Amino acid sequence: MAIEGPLRELALSDVFQLLDLSRKTGTLTVSNESRHLPAIVRFDRGGVIGAQLGDTADRLGHLLLRAGKVTERHVEAARLVQARVPGKQLGAILVEEGVVSPQDVARQLRFQIQEAVFELMQWKDGYFRFEEGQPPQPGPVSVRVPTESLLMEAARRIDEWSTIESKIPDMGVVPALVHEPGDDAVLDLHPSEWEVLAEIDGTRSLKEIAGALGRGDFEVAKIVWGLVSTGVVEILEERRAAPPSPAWERPIREALDEAERLLDDGQPDAARRLLDDLTRTNPDRPELWTLLAKAQRRVARWGDALVTLGRAAALDPLAAPVHYHLGFAAAHSGDLRRARDAWTTYLRLEDADATRRARAERARDAADVLLDALQSEAG
């Protein structure tokens, strides 16, 4: 029998406590009109074994990259395995390949659960539904977080947020550096504060900065609150754009045209968000991955572009421009061997763009020279 109802009648904290006390096993789905994908929380005998908000499906790979546990090539290879084996978890693939330890993956999965549940506890409107089911089969990585500890941490964060919300009302605010600090201003910051400060550019929201750093929303908000309080940073605006209509309800061609228009209008981040949705719902369309990589290249997200172009090349190995751009993404990411291989593949394929072909030849030859020099120096 399913347990369901509106959040206005039963708060999510009460739902979690009910599932914990009754030691339920199954899946909790929470939908909200302002979000185009639901949140999903999985329980096993009352404990939380997985949590995912609609826009964080690919976060584990990014977290492991930020932690220095994997490379872009590792993540790309694992995602290719995922494409061939539907339902296979990214973390399980990386562990089975010997790339990371189960403990490394479990640590990031716990972090992902904590962040998802904390954000979920702030939802006031929506509808929840819990359906009982069998626990998943044991795999190489297992995580189980006590529900009581999650609720206590969420309550603590919500209480602390009441202190900082006068300056940081939510994660949609856009921070910017103060242009004219006092002449006697001396910045004495912790490494984590410097890391956040380096990401502040006056255009990205706190949510985007936290995602880029692989840090928790609450942690980044507290750091920026401190920087605002000391006069180092100011808040420019708050983004409250209407949520886009679900990508899967629109014809692919129409959505692609809109993404192209956003890129032409100088809005690569908006195009990237649209294309992220499209690739999740249409993972077998190489043109979507190719255009997503174009948006990522516009904002110099070379590691992401490298993974994305790898997906496009796997789906359409005869697409010459994909291998061309893959080479430059690899070069920007510091992988010269892969860059050379991509340009070599490109030059074997047909492409009528003479300028692009000449540039690829020069880039491949330069990569050969540099790789030879590096090998000689190592010897």
N, C-alpha and C positions, 0 to 999 in steps of 0.2 A: 504494500500500500504506500503510495507516494505521500509525502508531507509537502504542502505548498501553501502559498499565500502572499499577500502584499507586504512589503517591508514596513508600511505605515502601521500595520497591525501587530507585527512581530519583528523586532529588531534582529539584525543578523547576529549580534552577540548572544541573544537568547536562543537563536537557532543553533549556533555552534555549541552552546552549553547543553541543549537538549540532545544533540547528536552525540556529545561526549558522554553524558550521563547514561544514555541508553546504549552506548557502545555500538553505534550503528556503523555498518560498512556499506558504502555506495558513493553516489556522486551528487553533489549539490550544484545546481545551476542557478545563477543569479543574472537576471536581465534588467536593463535600464534603458529607457527611451533615448537618453543622450549618448548611448554607446551602441555602435553597430554590431559588436560581437559580445556575447555573454561572458561572464566570469564563471570558471569551473573550479570547484574544490573537491578533491577526492579524499574520502575517509576510510580508515580501516580500524574497526573496533573502537571508534571514537576519536582516534588520533588522525591528524592530517598527514597524508602521504604525497600530496601534490596540490598545487594551486596555480592557476594561470588566468590572467586577465586577457581580454581579447587581443590586445596589441603587444603582447610579450611572448608570442609563441617561439620566437627565435632568440630569446635572450640568453639562454645558457651558453651558446657558442660565443656570444659577445663577452659574457662574464669571464669565461675561461681565457679568452684572448687578453682581456684587460689584466687578468691575474698572471699572465705570462706562462700559463700551463700548456697552451697549444699555439700553433701558428695558423695563419689563414689557410694554408694548404691542408692542414689536418681537418679543419672545420669543413672545408669544401669537399674533401674526400668523404667525410662522414655524411654530409648532406646528399651526396650522390648515392651512397648506400641507402639512405632513407627513402630516396625516390624509387629505388628498386624494391625495397622491403617496406611497404606501408605499415605504419604503426610502430616501427622500430624507433626507440628513443635515441636521441643524439648522444646523450651521456653514455648509454650502454654501448653504443658503437665505438666511441672513443676509448672506453675501458677495454673492450674486447680486442681492439687493435693494439693495445699496449701503449697508447699515447699518454693517458693520464691514469692516475690511481683512482680506485673507487672513493677514497676519502676526499680527493680533490673535487670530484663531481658532487658528492654528497654535500660538501660544504657550500657549494654554489646553489644547489637545489634548496637547501634550508634557507639560504638568504632569499632566494626567489619566492619561497613560500611566505616568509615573514613579510616581505614587501607587498606581496599581493594581498595578503590578509589585512594588513594595516590599511591599505587603500580601500579595500572592500568594506571595512568597518565604518568608513565615512559616508557610505551610500545611505541616503535617507529615503529615496524613492526607488521603486522597482518591484520585481516579483521573483520569489525564490521557489525552487522545486527540488526536493530531495527524493531520489529513487534508490532503493536498496539494490545491491548487486554483489557479486562475488569479488573478493580481493584479487588484484592482478597476480599473475604468476611471478614468482621470485626471479629477479634478474641479477646482473652483476653489481647493480647499485640499488640500495634500498634506503629510503628516508622515511622516518616517522617522527613528527613533531607533536608533542603533547598539546592538545587544544587549550588546556588551562594556561600554559605558558604563553601561547600566542595571544590569548585574550588579555592577559596581564600586561604584556608588552604593548599591545594596541591601546589599552587604557592609559598606560603611562605616556605614550606618545601623544595621544589626543589631549591629555592634560597639559603637557608641555607646549603643545601647539597653541593653546589659549594664550600663552605668554608672547609668542612671536607673531601671532596673526595680525597684530596692529600694523606691522611692517610687511609681513609675508602672508597675505590672506589665503593663498593657495599656490599650487605649483605652476599656475598659468602666468605668473608675473614674469616680466622681462627685466633682468638686472643689467646695469651698465656701470662702467668705471666713472668715478667723479673726475672731471677733466682738470680741475684746479685745486688740488689738495693744498693745505697749508705748507709754507716753506719749511716749517720745522717738523713736518710729518715724517715719522719713521715707521716703516712696516716691520713688525716683529710677528711673523705668522708661522704657524705649524705647517709641515709639509702638506697635509691634507687641505689646508686653507689656500696655500699657494696653488695647488692643483686645481681647485675650484676657480680661483681668481683667474687663472690662465685661460679658462674656458669662457669667461664672461666677455661677450662682444657686442652687447647692446641690441642683439637681434634674436637670440635664442631664449626660450623660456627656461625656467628652472627645471621643468620636466625634461626638456631636451638635453640640458646640461647633465642632469643625473643619468640619463640614458647613455650619453656619450662616454661618461666616466665609468659606468657600471657600478655606480654608488646608489645607496638608498635615497629615496625622496626626502625623508625626514632629516637624514644626515646633511644633505646638501642645503636644505632649507635653513637648518640651524647655523651652518657656516655662513651663508649669505646674510642671515639676520645679524650675525656678529659683525660682518663687514659693513652692513648698512648702519649699524649702531655706532661704529667708529668713524663713519664718514668716508670710507674708502669706496663704497658702492652706493648707487641710488637705484630706485625702481622707476622705470620709464612708463610702463603700461601693463595692462593685464589683458591677455588674449582670451576672448570669449567668442570665438568664431563659431558659427552654427556647425554642428557635426555634418560631415559629408553624407550623402545618401549612400547606402550600402553598395559597394562596387559590384557585388554579384547580381544585383537587380538591374544592372545597366548593361547594354550591349558592349562587348569588349571593344569594338571599333570606336564607339562613342567615348569610352573611357580613355583609350589610347590618344584620341584626338585632344581630349581635355588635358592630358598629361603633357602632350607636345605644346599646347598653347601655354600652359603654366611655365614650361621651360623657356619658351620664346619671350614670355613676359618677365623673365628674371625671377621666377619663384621656384627654384629647384627643390626646396624643402617641401613645399606643398605638393609638387609633382612626385617626390619620393614617397610621401605618406600615401598618396593615392595608389601608386604602383606597388607599395608594400602590401596593401590590401588585395590588389589584383593578383599578385603572385601567390599569395596564400590560398586564394580560392581557385586559381588556374595555374598550378605549378608546372604544367606540361606545355606552356606556351612560351617558346624561346623569345618571341618579340617583346614580351613583357619584361623578361629578365634583361634583355638588351637595353630597353629604354630606361629601366630602373638603374642600370649601371651608368647610363648617361647622366641621370640626375645625381647619382653619387659622385661622379667625376666632377661635376660642376661645383660641388662643395668640398672637393679634395678629400673625400672619404675613400682613399685608395684601397685600404684593406677590404672594405665592404664591396667596392667595385670589383676587386679581384675574385672574391667568392661568387659574386653575382654573374660575372662574365664566365666563370667556370661552369656555372649551371647552364648558361645559354649555349656554350660550346658543346656541352655534353648532349643537349637536346638537339642542336643543329650543327654538327661538326663541319659542315661544308660552308658555313656562313663566314666568308673571308673577313668582313669588318670586325666580327666578334674577336677573332684571333689577333687582329691588328691592335684593337684597344686592350685586349688581355695582356699583350706584351708591354704596353706602357703602364698599365695598372701594376703589373708585376715589377717593373723597373722602379716605379715610385715606391713600392713596398719593400724594395731592397732585394728582390729575388731575381738576380740577373740571369741565372740559368733558365728559369722558367720564362723570362722575358725573351731570351734568345730563341727558345724552342717555339714560343708562340709566334714570333715573327717569321721563323723558318716555315712553320705550317702555313701562315698567311701567304707567304710568297709562292707556295706550291698551288694555291687556289686562284681562281679567276676573280679579278677585280678591275673594273674599268677606270678606277681613279688612279691616274698616273702619278699625281702628287703624293698620294698616300703610299703607293708602292715604292716610290723613290725614298720616302722618309723611312719606311720600314727597312729597306736595304741598308741605309746609313746606320740606323739604330742597331740592326743585327750585327753589322760589321764592328761597330763601336763596342758592343757587348762582348764580341769575340776577343777583341784586343784587350779589354779590361779584364776579362776572365783569365786570359792567358797570362797577363801581368800578375794577377793575384796568385795564380798557381805557381808561377816562377818565384815570386817573393816568398810564398809559403815553403817552397823547397829549399 
